[in-house]
């Protein structure tokens, strides 16, 4: 940090005020304190040293600060200070502050234990594990899945519901933490989406068609959805995916991806409730497969799986 102080001093960017060395910034009323009256450093100093290292020594192309929204002014000052010091000059660099709001309890106050202490993530995850198993047993999944599959589903639901609840809200807003809402299998929740994903994956299994065969078919089968409204709606939703990713990257707002996943899953449900992919003739018993629709299901599942991976949620083939 001493080297950074010397550099800022040599560029005449530090002013002496009430015994402190401060740095005034254009458009910002409060200066940064770089050196205190006793000669010690501050958070301003360490953050200036950090951004200098990332820009000058590491040649970063994109720096993202994930810090609560209350630090917005401080980081605005650091970014302005880096520019004033000339560290961004001649560099194609993007610097963002990803601010986030506060997690609230049911009482609309900051989430805490009954004793008034901050809740540890470890405790939330442990409670999530217990509640997710109860939810799976409520759905009778313990009588359908193997013990190994049940444990995988338990972890996927527990960790996934907490992650998704956090990421599906606009990060700049506060939100109420509620396990009951997180574990609801209706609405825009991880549980609903995880069940939707496993339901979609089961279609190809039921049809007896593996992924390799579907990939080969995709090269030859003409996908014409003009005559079927719900097929066309689902297909249009699938092809929106690249644009959704671009917007998420530009805005750094993950809830946009979550909203898209929910839209995709509900579009699939509307399609699947109306159209059969596997049909059995009631008279002859002959099974007919609609490969065009099965391919549409496969594309839906592939997009959902990639979205889960981006969110850090483990999707399961069976649940």
Residue pairs with C-beta under 8 A, 6 or more apart in sequence:
1 41
1 45
1 46
1 49
3 49
4 45
4 48
4 49
4 52
5 14
5 21
5 34
5 35
5 41
5 45
7 52
7 85
8 14
8 23
8 34
8 48
8 85
9 21
11 85
11 86
13 23
13 84
13 85
14 21
14 22
14 23
14 34
14 35
15 21
15 22
15 23
15 24
15 31
16 22
17 31
18 37
19 37
20 33
20 34
20 35
20 36
20 37
21 33
21 34
21 35
22 31
22 32
22 33
22 34
23 31
23 32
23 34
23 44
23 81
23 84
24 31
25 31
25 32
25 77
25 80
25 81
25 84
26 80
26 84
27 80
28 73
28 76
28 77
28 80
30 73
30 77
32 42
32 44
32 48
32 77
32 78
32 81
33 42
33 44
33 45
34 41
34 42
34 44
34 45
34 48
35 41
35 42
35 45
36 42
43 74
44 74
44 77
44 78
44 81
47 74
47 75
47 78
48 78
48 81
48 82
48 85
51 63
51 78
51 79
51 81
51 82
51 87
51 95
52 82
52 85
52 87
54 60
54 63
55 63
55 82
55 87
55 88
55 91
55 93
56 87
59 91
60 93
61 92
61 93
61 94
62 93
62 94
62 95
62 96
63 93
63 94
63 95
63 96
64 96
64 98
64 252
65 75
65 95
65 96
65 97
65 98
66 98
66 100
67 75
67 97
67 98
67 99
68 99
68 100
68 101
68 102
69 99
69 100
69 101
69 172
71 97
71 99
72 97
72 99
75 97
76 97
79 95
79 97
82 88
82 95
83 89
88 95
96 252
98 171
98 252
99 171
99 172
100 171
100 172
101 171
101 172
101 173
101 174
101 175
102 110
102 174
103 110
103 111
103 166
103 174
103 175
103 177
104 110
104 111
104 174
104 175
104 176
104 177
105 111
105 112
105 176
105 177
106 176
106 178
108 176
111 119
111 177
112 118
112 119
113 119
124 162
125 158
125 159
125 162
127 179
128 158
128 159
128 161
128 162
128 179
128 182
129 154
129 155
129 158
131 158
131 179
131 183
132 153
132 154
132 155
132 157
132 158
132 161
132 183
133 150
133 154
135 157
135 183
135 185
135 191
136 142
136 150
136 153
136 154
136 157
139 185
141 150
141 153
141 319
142 150
145 153
145 318
145 319
149 316
149 318
149 319
152 314
152 316
153 316
153 318
153 319
155 314
156 194
156 313
156 314
156 315
156 316
156 319
157 183
157 190
157 191
157 194
157 319
159 313
159 314
160 190
160 191
160 194
160 308
160 313
160 314
161 179
161 182
161 183
161 189
161 190
161 191
162 182
163 190
163 311
163 312
163 313
164 182
164 189
164 190
164 193
164 258
164 311
164 313
165 175
165 177
165 181
165 182
165 189
165 190
166 175
167 254
167 255
167 257
167 258
167 311
168 188
168 254
168 255
168 258
168 259
169 175
169 255
170 253
170 255
171 253
171 254
171 255
181 189
182 189
182 190
182 191
183 189
183 191
184 191
184 192
185 191
185 192
185 195
186 192
188 258
188 259
188 262
190 313
192 262
192 265
193 261
193 262
193 265
193 304
193 308
194 313
194 315
194 316
194 319
195 319
196 265
196 268
196 269
196 304
197 265
197 301
197 304
197 305
197 308
197 315
197 316
198 316
198 317
198 318
198 319
199 272
200 268
200 297
200 300
200 301
200 304
201 301
201 317
201 318
202 318
203 277
203 278
203 294
203 297
204 210
204 211
204 214
204 294
204 297
204 298
206 278
207 277
207 278
207 289
207 294
209 289
209 291
209 294
211 298
214 294
214 295
214 298
217 291
217 295
218 295
218 298
221 291
221 292
221 295
222 292
223 235
223 292
223 295
223 296
224 292
225 231
225 232
225 235
225 296
226 232
228 275
230 267
230 270
230 271
230 274
230 275
231 271
231 275
231 293
231 296
233 267
233 270
233 271
234 264
234 267
234 268
234 270
234 271
234 296
234 300
235 296
237 263
237 264
237 267
238 264
238 296
238 299
238 300
238 303
240 260
241 260
241 303
244 256
244 257
244 260
245 257
247 256
248 254
248 256
248 257
254 311
257 307
257 310
257 311
258 311
260 307
261 304
261 307
264 300
264 303
264 304
265 304
268 297
268 300
271 296
272 297
275 290
275 293
276 290
276 293
277 289
277 290
277 293
277 294
277 297
278 287
278 288
278 289
278 290
278 294
279 287
279 288
279 289
279 290
280 286
280 287
280 288
281 287
281 288
304 315
305 315
308 314
308 315
309 315
